[in-house]
Amino acid sequence: MNDSVPQTETPQDSVREAVEAPEAYDPAAPAPLNVPRTPTGDAEVDAQLRRLADADHLATDGHIEVYEDVHGGLRDALIALDARPAPPVPTRHPTTAPQ
């Protein structure tokens, strides 16, 4: 028979365990999606695609700011395509009137 008194956990022990314990997995914590971003060859568009990686480290309520920023940048890139002057259209040179 053992007459020893069972050890009870002191508040200091539980605090020490909490401090020394590795961080627990938090499914709600931000985590990278690791979605591949294939370069398009257009510097403006590629910069916006790289900007999407910023959302990987934000909580979901922070994603909207990144998405809106990227959407605006992509929209501006498309508008810039329309604003570029087109090559001149060949015109018909006036010729003498048929006889």
MMTF fields as JSON, N, C-alpha, C and O atoms, coordinates in Angstrom:
{
  "mmtfVersion": "1.0.0",
  "mmtfProducer": "UNKNOWN",
  "numBonds": 395,
  "numAtoms": 396,
  "numGroups": 99,
  "numChains": 1,
  "numModels": 1,
  "chainsPerModel": [1],
  "groupsPerChain": [99],
  "chainIdList": ["A"],
  "bondAtomList": [4, 2, 8, 6, 12, 10, 16, 14, 20, 18, 24, 22, 28, 26, 32, 30, 36, 34, 40, 38, 44, 42, 48, 46, 52, 50, 56, 54, 60, 58, 64, 62, 68, 66, 72, 70, 76, 74, 80, 78, 84, 82, 88, 86, 92, 90, 96, 94, 100, 98, 104, 102, 108, 106, 112, 110, 116, 114, 120, 118, 124, 122, 128, 126, 132, 130, 136, 134, 140, 138, 144, 142, 148, 146, 152, 150, 156, 154, 160, 158, 164, 162, 168, 166, 172, 170, 176, 174, 180, 178, 184, 182, 188, 186, 192, 190, 196, 194, 200, 198, 204, 202, 208, 206, 212, 210, 216, 214, 220, 218, 224, 222, 228, 226, 232, 230, 236, 234, 240, 238, 244, 242, 248, 246, 252, 250, 256, 254, 260, 258, 264, 262, 268, 266, 272, 270, 276, 274, 280, 278, 284, 282, 288, 286, 292, 290, 296, 294, 300, 298, 304, 302, 308, 306, 312, 310, 316, 314, 320, 318, 324, 322, 328, 326, 332, 330, 336, 334, 340, 338, 344, 342, 348, 346, 352, 350, 356, 354, 360, 358, 364, 362, 368, 366, 372, 370, 376, 374, 380, 378, 384, 382, 388, 386, 392, 390],
  "bondOrderList": [1, 1, 1, 1, 1, 1, 1, 1, 1, 1, 1, 1, 1, 1, 1, 1, 1, 1, 1, 1, 1, 1, 1, 1, 1, 1, 1, 1, 1, 1, 1, 1, 1, 1, 1, 1, 1, 1, 1, 1, 1, 1, 1, 1, 1, 1, 1, 1, 1, 1, 1, 1, 1, 1, 1, 1, 1, 1, 1, 1, 1, 1, 1, 1, 1, 1, 1, 1, 1, 1, 1, 1, 1, 1, 1, 1, 1, 1, 1, 1, 1, 1, 1, 1, 1, 1, 1, 1, 1, 1, 1, 1, 1, 1, 1, 1, 1, 1],
  "groupList": [{"groupName": "MET", "atomNameList": ["N", "CA", "C", "O"], "elementList": ["N", "C", "C", "O"], "formalChargeList": [0, 0, 0, 0], "bondAtomList": [1, 0, 2, 1, 3, 2], "bondOrderList": [1, 1, 2], "singleLetterCode": "M", "chemCompType": "L-PEPTIDE LINKING"}, {"groupName": "ASN", "atomNameList": ["N", "CA", "C", "O"], "elementList": ["N", "C", "C", "O"], "formalChargeList": [0, 0, 0, 0], "bondAtomList": [1, 0, 2, 1, 3, 2], "bondOrderList": [1, 1, 2], "singleLetterCode": "N", "chemCompType": "L-PEPTIDE LINKING"}, {"groupName": "ASP", "atomNameList": ["N", "CA", "C", "O"], "elementList": ["N", "C", "C", "O"], "formalChargeList": [0, 0, 0, 0], "bondAtomList": [1, 0, 2, 1, 3, 2], "bondOrderList": [1, 1, 2], "singleLetterCode": "D", "chemCompType": "L-PEPTIDE LINKING"}, {"groupName": "SER", "atomNameList": ["N", "CA", "C", "O"], "elementList": ["N", "C", "C", "O"], "formalChargeList": [0, 0, 0, 0], "bondAtomList": [1, 0, 2, 1, 3, 2], "bondOrderList": [1, 1, 2], "singleLetterCode": "S", "chemCompType": "L-PEPTIDE LINKING"}, {"groupName": "VAL", "atomNameList": ["N", "CA", "C", "O"], "elementList": ["N", "C", "C", "O"], "formalChargeList": [0, 0, 0, 0], "bondAtomList": [1, 0, 2, 1, 3, 2], "bondOrderList": [1, 1, 2], "singleLetterCode": "V", "chemCompType": "L-PEPTIDE LINKING"}, {"groupName": "PRO", "atomNameList": ["N", "CA", "C", "O"], "elementList": ["N", "C", "C", "O"], "formalChargeList": [0, 0, 0, 0], "bondAtomList": [1, 0, 2, 1, 3, 2], "bondOrderList": [1, 1, 2], "singleLetterCode": "P", "chemCompType": "L-PEPTIDE LINKING"}, {"groupName": "GLN", "atomNameList": ["N", "CA", "C", "O"], "elementList": ["N", "C", "C", "O"], "formalChargeList": [0, 0, 0, 0], "bondAtomList": [1, 0, 2, 1, 3, 2], "bondOrderList": [1, 1, 2], "singleLetterCode": "Q", "chemCompType": "L-PEPTIDE LINKING"}, {"groupName": "THR", "atomNameList": ["N", "CA", "C", "O"], "elementList": ["N", "C", "C", "O"], "formalChargeList": [0, 0, 0, 0], "bondAtomList": [1, 0, 2, 1, 3, 2], "bondOrderList": [1, 1, 2], "singleLetterCode": "T", "chemCompType": "L-PEPTIDE LINKING"}, {"groupName": "GLU", "atomNameList": ["N", "CA", "C", "O"], "elementList": ["N", "C", "C", "O"], "formalChargeList": [0, 0, 0, 0], "bondAtomList": [1, 0, 2, 1, 3, 2], "bondOrderList": [1, 1, 2], "singleLetterCode": "E", "chemCompType": "L-PEPTIDE LINKING"}, {"groupName": "ARG", "atomNameList": ["N", "CA", "C", "O"], "elementList": ["N", "C", "C", "O"], "formalChargeList": [0, 0, 0, 0], "bondAtomList": [1, 0, 2, 1, 3, 2], "bondOrderList": [1, 1, 2], "singleLetterCode": "R", "chemCompType": "L-PEPTIDE LINKING"}, {"groupName": "ALA", "atomNameList": ["N", "CA", "C", "O"], "elementList": ["N", "C", "C", "O"], "formalChargeList": [0, 0, 0, 0], "bondAtomList": [1, 0, 2, 1, 3, 2], "bondOrderList": [1, 1, 2], "singleLetterCode": "A", "chemCompType": "L-PEPTIDE LINKING"}, {"groupName": "TYR", "atomNameList": ["N", "CA", "C", "O"], "elementList": ["N", "C", "C", "O"], "formalChargeList": [0, 0, 0, 0], "bondAtomList": [1, 0, 2, 1, 3, 2], "bondOrderList": [1, 1, 2], "singleLetterCode": "Y", "chemCompType": "L-PEPTIDE LINKING"}, {"groupName": "LEU", "atomNameList": ["N", "CA", "C", "O"], "elementList": ["N", "C", "C", "O"], "formalChargeList": [0, 0, 0, 0], "bondAtomList": [1, 0, 2, 1, 3, 2], "bondOrderList": [1, 1, 2], "singleLetterCode": "L", "chemCompType": "L-PEPTIDE LINKING"}, {"groupName": "GLY", "atomNameList": ["N", "CA", "C", "O"], "elementList": ["N", "C", "C", "O"], "formalChargeList": [0, 0, 0, 0], "bondAtomList": [1, 0, 2, 1, 3, 2], "bondOrderList": [1, 1, 2], "singleLetterCode": "G", "chemCompType": "PEPTIDE LINKING"}, {"groupName": "HIS", "atomNameList": ["N", "CA", "C", "O"], "elementList": ["N", "C", "C", "O"], "formalChargeList": [0, 0, 0, 0], "bondAtomList": [1, 0, 2, 1, 3, 2], "bondOrderList": [1, 1, 2], "singleLetterCode": "H", "chemCompType": "L-PEPTIDE LINKING"}, {"groupName": "ILE", "atomNameList": ["N", "CA", "C", "O"], "elementList": ["N", "C", "C", "O"], "formalChargeList": [0, 0, 0, 0], "bondAtomList": [1, 0, 2, 1, 3, 2], "bondOrderList": [1, 1, 2], "singleLetterCode": "I", "chemCompType": "L-PEPTIDE LINKING"}],
  "groupTypeList": [0, 1, 2, 3, 4, 5, 6, 7, 8, 7, 5, 6, 2, 3, 4, 9, 8, 10, 4, 8, 10, 5, 8, 10, 11, 2, 5, 10, 10, 5, 10, 5, 12, 1, 4, 5, 9, 7, 5, 7, 13, 2, 10, 8, 4, 2, 10, 6, 12, 9, 9, 12, 10, 2, 10, 2, 14, 12, 10, 7, 2, 13, 14, 15, 8, 4, 11, 8, 2, 4, 14, 13, 13, 12, 9, 2, 10, 12, 15, 10, 12, 2, 10, 9, 5, 10, 5, 5, 4, 5, 7, 9, 14, 5, 7, 7, 10, 5, 6],
  "groupIdList": [1, 2, 3, 4, 5, 6, 7, 8, 9, 10, 11, 12, 13, 14, 15, 16, 17, 18, 19, 20, 21, 22, 23, 24, 25, 26, 27, 28, 29, 30, 31, 32, 33, 34, 35, 36, 37, 38, 39, 40, 41, 42, 43, 44, 45, 46, 47, 48, 49, 50, 51, 52, 53, 54, 55, 56, 57, 58, 59, 60, 61, 62, 63, 64, 65, 66, 67, 68, 69, 70, 71, 72, 73, 74, 75, 76, 77, 78, 79, 80, 81, 82, 83, 84, 85, 86, 87, 88, 89, 90, 91, 92, 93, 94, 95, 96, 97, 98, 99],
  "secStructList": [7, 7, 7, 7, 7, 7, 7, 7, 7, 7, 2, 2, 2, 2, 2, 2, 2, 2, 2, 2, 1, 7, 7, 7, 7, 7, 6, 6, 1, 7, 7, 7, 7, 7, 7, 7, 7, 7, 7, 7, 1, 7, 2, 2, 2, 2, 2, 2, 2, 2, 2, 4, 4, 4, 4, 4, 4, 1, 7, 2, 2, 2, 2, 2, 2, 2, 2, 2, 2, 2, 2, 2, 2, 2, 2, 2, 2, 2, 2, 2, 2, 2, 2, 1, 7, 7, 7, 7, 7, 7, 7, 7, 7, 7, 7, 7, 7, 7, 7],
  "xCoordList": [0.845, 0.0, 0.891, 1.91, 0.524, 1.313, 0.595, -0.543, 1.252, 0.64, 0.979, 0.704, 1.552, 1.925, 0.687, -0.298, 0.771, -0.341, -0.223, 0.84, -1.309, -1.236, -0.928, -1.434, -0.085, 0.257, -0.913, -1.555, -1.169, -2.209, -1.529, -0.418, -2.196, -1.636, -1.794, -2.883, -0.718, -0.778, -1.068, -0.852, -1.552, -1.816, -0.559, -0.644, 0.602, 1.838, 2.108, 2.608, 1.777, 1.987, 1.14, 1.636, -0.108, -0.983, -0.545, -0.655, -0.051, 0.433, 1.679, 1.815, 2.583, 3.807, 3.468, 4.063, 2.533, 2.146, 1.553, 1.83, 0.749, 0.133, 1.174, 1.066, 2.186, 3.226, 4.128, 4.54, 4.436, 5.348, 4.677, 5.364, 3.371, 2.65, 2.766, 2.665, 2.975, 3.003, 1.626, 0.608, 1.629, 0.348, -0.548, -0.113, -1.783, -2.756, -3.215, -3.186, -3.628, -4.154, -5.444, -6.361, -5.51, -6.713, -7.25, -6.678, -8.337, -8.847, -9.317, -9.439, -9.584, -10.036, -8.87, -9.083, -7.651, -6.484, -6.185, -6.463, -5.619, -5.257, -4.261, -3.353, -4.443, -3.539, -3.427, -4.427, -2.222, -2.073, -2.856, -2.929, -3.433, -4.179, -3.259, -3.631, -2.054, -1.075, -1.636, -1.373, -2.405, -2.94, -1.849, -1.326, -1.496, -0.436, -0.895, -2.041, 0.018, -0.266, 0.654, 1.838, 0.123, 0.896, 1.068, 0.081, 2.312, 2.523, 1.835, 1.817, 1.274, 0.556, 1.427, 1.113, 2.527, 3.372, 3.062, 3.836, 1.965, 1.614, 2.007, 1.492, 2.917, 3.464, 2.373, 2.406, 1.409, 0.338, -0.515, -0.829, -0.88, -1.73, -0.959, -1.505, 0.297, 1.106, 1.278, 1.284, 1.415, 1.528, 0.248, 0.305, -0.897, -2.171, -2.315, -2.831, -1.871, -1.937, -1.041, -1.412, 0.143, 1.019, 0.38, 0.582, -0.384, -1.064, -2.061, -2.315, -2.621, -3.558, -2.92, -3.622, -1.607, -0.916, -1.032, -0.89, -1.287, -1.445, -2.634, -2.644, -3.624, -4.812, -4.51, -5.253, -3.429, -3.093, -2.808, -2.967, -2.392, -1.985, -2.993, -2.709, -4.154, -5.191, -6.367, -6.628, -7.057, -8.318, -9.306, -9.114, -10.339, -11.258, -11.874, -12.166, -12.079, -12.664, -11.692, -12.108, -10.413, -9.446, -9.29, -8.645, -9.868, -9.734, -10.405, -9.902, -11.518, -12.297, -11.474, -11.58, -10.656, -9.825, -8.834, -8.644, -8.209, -7.255, -7.985, -7.528, -9.113, -9.856, -10.343, -10.282, -10.82, -11.279, -10.118, -10.264, -8.96, -7.781, -7.344, -7.049, -7.305, -6.912, -7.936, -7.564, -9.205, -10.254, -10.096, -10.192, -9.852, -9.662, -8.447, -8.5, -7.352, -6.146, -6.344, -5.87, -7.049, -7.322, -8.26, -8.088, -9.25, -10.172, -9.398, -9.622, -8.474, -7.673, -6.807, -6.635, -6.261, -5.44, -6.275, -5.803, -7.524, -8.398, -8.78, -8.824, -9.051, -9.398, -8.218, -8.4, -7.005, -5.81, -5.66, -5.155, -6.086, -6.024, -6.914, -6.551, -8.084, -9.004, -8.504, -8.827, -7.721, -7.267, -6.055, -5.764, -5.348, -4.171, -4.603, -5.602, -3.838, -4.224, -4.03, -3.045, -4.974, -4.918, -4.013, -3.823, -3.465, -2.657, -3.53, -4.73, -2.933, -3.752, -4.381, -3.776, -5.58, -6.317, -5.903, -5.935, -5.517, -5.128, -6.322, -7.449, -6.048, -7.119, -6.909, -5.798, -7.982, -7.897, -7.466, -8.03, -6.481, -6.032, -6.992, -7.413, -7.317, -8.218, -7.502, -6.335, -8.205, -7.665, -8.444, -9.471, -7.969, -8.705, -10.014, -10.114, -10.959, -12.267, -12.179, -11.461, -12.922, -12.898, -13.454, -14.338, -12.93, -13.37, -14.257, -14.71],
  "yCoordList": [-1.162, 0.0, 1.225, 1.261, 2.186, 3.398, 4.516, 4.85, 5.088, 6.16, 7.541, 8.541, 7.62, 8.941, 9.69, 9.1, 10.952, 11.823, 12.098, 12.481, 11.902, 12.181, 13.657, 14.541, 13.891, 15.274, 15.951, 15.375, 17.142, 17.929, 18.975, 19.418, 19.35, 20.334, 21.722, 22.103, 22.46, 23.829, 24.769, 24.411, 25.959, 26.92, 27.233, 27.482, 27.222, 27.493, 26.409, 26.703, 25.149, 24.055, 24.245, 24.054, 24.612, 24.77, 25.959, 25.925, 27.007, 28.168, 27.77, 28.136, 27.03, 26.601, 25.717, 25.874, 24.807, 23.933, 24.73, 24.439, 25.721, 26.532, 27.324, 27.489, 27.813, 28.602, 27.702, 28.087, 26.521, 25.622, 24.807, 24.25, 24.732, 23.918, 24.545, 25.765, 23.735, 24.292, 24.825, 24.419, 25.752, 26.328, 25.233, 24.388, 25.27, 24.293, 24.694, 25.873, 23.734, 23.999, 24.778, 24.381, 25.886, 26.71, 26.746, 27.425, 26.029, 25.987, 27.347, 27.548, 28.279, 29.6, 30.551, 31.671, 30.128, 30.985, 31.116, 30.198, 32.254, 32.412, 31.341, 30.983, 30.845, 29.829, 30.038, 30.301, 29.921, 30.085, 29.025, 27.869, 29.426, 28.485, 27.745, 26.707, 28.279, 27.675, 27.472, 26.455, 28.442, 28.397, 28.89, 29.988, 28.104, 28.557, 29.78, 29.868, 30.707, 31.914, 31.922, 32.238, 31.582, 31.489, 32.876, 33.572, 33.288, 34.606, 34.704, 33.747, 35.877, 36.083, 36.724, 36.658, 37.346, 38.074, 39.553, 40.332, 39.961, 41.369, 41.823, 41.303, 42.789, 43.209, 43.691, 43.368, 44.461, 44.98, 43.846, 43.827, 42.921, 41.8, 40.897, 40.454, 40.628, 39.781, 40.409, 39.696, 41.726, 42.411, 42.227, 42.038, 42.283, 42.094, 40.654, 40.418, 39.701, 38.299, 38.06, 37.32, 38.689, 38.557, 39.188, 38.718, 40.244, 40.932, 39.993, 40.137, 39.045, 38.094, 37.299, 36.86, 37.107, 36.362, 37.064, 36.42, 38.365, 39.094, 38.583, 38.673, 38.052, 37.55, 36.269, 35.913, 35.575, 34.317, 34.495, 33.551, 35.673, 35.891, 36.721, 37.164, 36.929, 37.73, 36.846, 35.805, 37.287, 36.631, 36.91, 37.845, 36.119, 36.251, 37.64, 38.093, 38.327, 39.657, 40.662, 41.759, 40.313, 41.176, 40.893, 41.662, 39.809, 39.439, 40.443, 40.715, 40.986, 41.856, 43.042, 43.444, 43.607, 44.752, 44.356, 45.094, 43.194, 42.721, 42.434, 42.844, 41.733, 41.378, 42.622, 42.677, 43.61, 44.838, 45.575, 46.129, 45.579, 46.222, 45.526, 46.185, 44.197, 43.432, 43.629, 43.809, 43.595, 43.791, 45.149, 45.26, 46.186, 47.525, 47.592, 48.214, 46.954, 46.953, 46.227, 46.679, 45.094, 44.356, 45.141, 45.147, 45.799, 46.624, 47.759, 48.053, 48.407, 49.486, 48.979, 49.672, 47.769, 47.184, 46.957, 47.186, 46.503, 46.302, 47.626, 47.73, 48.624, 49.949, 50.513, 51.143, 50.29, 50.787, 50.136, 50.768, 48.892, 48.24, 48.954, 49.105, 49.392, 50.101, 51.504, 52.039, 52.099, 53.468, 53.567, 54.651, 52.486, 52.533, 52.819, 52.29, 53.653, 53.935, 52.7, 51.971, 52.505, 51.375, 51.748, 52.928, 50.753, 51.079, 51.752, 51.49, 52.607, 53.307, 52.323, 51.332, 52.635, 51.81, 52.233, 53.42, 51.28, 51.665, 52.301, 51.809, 53.366, 54.051, 53.821, 53.566, 53.916, 53.801, 55.153, 56.193, 55.109, 56.356, 56.699, 55.833, 57.947, 58.309, 58.066, 58.409, 57.502, 57.249, 58.071, 58.668, 58.089, 58.825, 58.097, 56.88, 58.828, 58.249, 57.267, 57.494, 56.17, 55.225, 55.851, 56.706, 55.42, 56.013, 55.102, 55.453],
  "zCoordList": [0.0, 0.0, 0.0, 0.69, -0.741, -0.876, -0.144, -0.472, 0.835, 1.617, 1.074, 1.737, -0.083, -0.6, -1.068, -1.512, -0.957, -1.348, -2.848, -3.335, -3.563, -4.998, -5.233, -4.541, -6.227, -6.525, -7.22, -8.098, -6.823, -7.475, -8.339, -8.049, -9.374, -10.287, -9.687, -9.258, -9.661, -9.144, -10.301, -11.459, -10.005, -11.082, -11.896, -13.099, -11.246, -11.972, -13.017, -14.103, -12.689, -13.638, -14.894, -16.004, -14.738, -15.9, -16.744, -17.97, -16.099, -16.855, -17.639, -18.807, -17.016, -17.676, -18.88, -19.946, -18.723, -19.828, -20.985, -22.149, -20.672, -21.72, -22.492, -23.707, -21.779, -22.425, -23.265, -24.36, -22.766, -23.45, -24.556, -25.412, -24.55, -25.539, -26.917, -27.049, -27.945, -29.302, -29.668, -29.109, -30.629, -31.039, -31.605, -32.388, -31.197, -31.679, -33.076, -33.43, -33.848, -35.183, -35.066, -34.347, -35.773, -35.774, -37.203, -38.055, -37.477, -38.853, -39.354, -40.563, -38.448, -38.872, -39.128, -39.592, -38.836, -39.04, -40.528, -41.299, -40.936, -42.347, -42.774, -42.024, -43.968, -44.509, -46.015, -46.684, -46.545, -47.996, -48.76, -48.342, -49.871, -50.7, -51.655, -52.203, -51.857, -52.76, -54.167, -54.81, -54.632, -55.987, -56.931, -56.741, -57.94, -58.857, -59.641, -60.082, -59.799, -60.558, -61.772, -61.657, -62.906, -64.137, -64.744, -64.982, -64.997, -65.61, -66.97, -67.744, -67.241, -68.496, -69.566, -70.755, -69.137, -70.081, -70.095, -70.65, -69.507, -69.389, -67.98, -66.99, -67.896, -66.598, -65.64, -64.453, -66.145, -65.275, -64.715, -63.525, -65.559, -65.133, -64.169, -63.159, -64.478, -63.604, -62.221, -61.217, -62.158, -60.864, -60.052, -58.837, -60.714, -60.008, -59.528, -58.436, -60.319, -59.893, -58.679, -57.768, -58.664, -57.489, -56.265, -55.145, -56.467, -55.355, -54.668, -53.473, -55.399, -54.8, -53.665, -52.753, -53.705, -52.646, -51.304, -50.265, -51.298, -50.039, -49.232, -48.004, -49.919, -49.222, -48.445, -47.529, -48.801, -48.128, -46.647, -45.873, -46.242, -44.857, -44.076, -42.963, -44.648, -43.997, -43.591, -44.195, -42.566, -42.223, -43.355, -44.132, -43.446, -44.58, -44.687, -45.794, -43.567, -43.667, -44.295, -44.668, -44.418, -45.074, -46.56, -47.272, -47.03, -48.439, -49.363, -50.453, -48.946, -49.831, -50.307, -51.466, -49.425, -49.817, -50.913, -51.88, -50.758, -51.765, -53.074, -54.141, -52.999, -54.211, -54.96, -56.188, -54.22, -54.867, -55.525, -56.614, -54.856, -55.412, -56.705, -57.702, -56.679, -57.866, -58.99, -60.149, -58.645, -59.655, -60.326, -61.548, -59.515, -60.065, -60.978, -62.039, -60.571, -61.391, -62.71, -63.752, -62.664, -63.902, -64.814, -66.033, -64.22, -65.012, -65.685, -66.859, -64.93, -65.512, -66.661, -67.664, -66.517, -67.588, -68.842, -69.955, -68.662, -69.821, -70.475, -71.701, -69.663, -70.199, -70.972, -72.014, -70.466, -71.156, -72.524, -73.452, -72.666, -73.97, -74.979, -76.146, -74.517, -75.402, -75.74, -76.801, -74.849, -75.044, -75.955, -76.461, -76.178, -77.046, -78.488, -78.974, -79.14, -80.529, -81.393, -81.278, -82.228, -83.16, -84.327, -84.622, -84.975, -86.155, -87.199, -87.278, -87.99, -88.991, -89.98, -90.389, -90.329, -91.285, -92.683, -93.01, -93.505, -94.871, -95.59, -95.523, -96.253, -96.998, -98.484, -98.948, -99.195, -100.656, -101.193, -100.852, -102.019, -102.631, -103.764, -104.531, -103.846, -104.958, -106.297, -106.484, -107.142, -108.482, -109.483, -109.161, -110.626, -111.664, -111.936, -111.779, -112.324, -112.597, -113.756, -114.73, -113.633, -114.745, -116.008, -115.953, -117.148, -118.424, -119.19, -120.28]
}
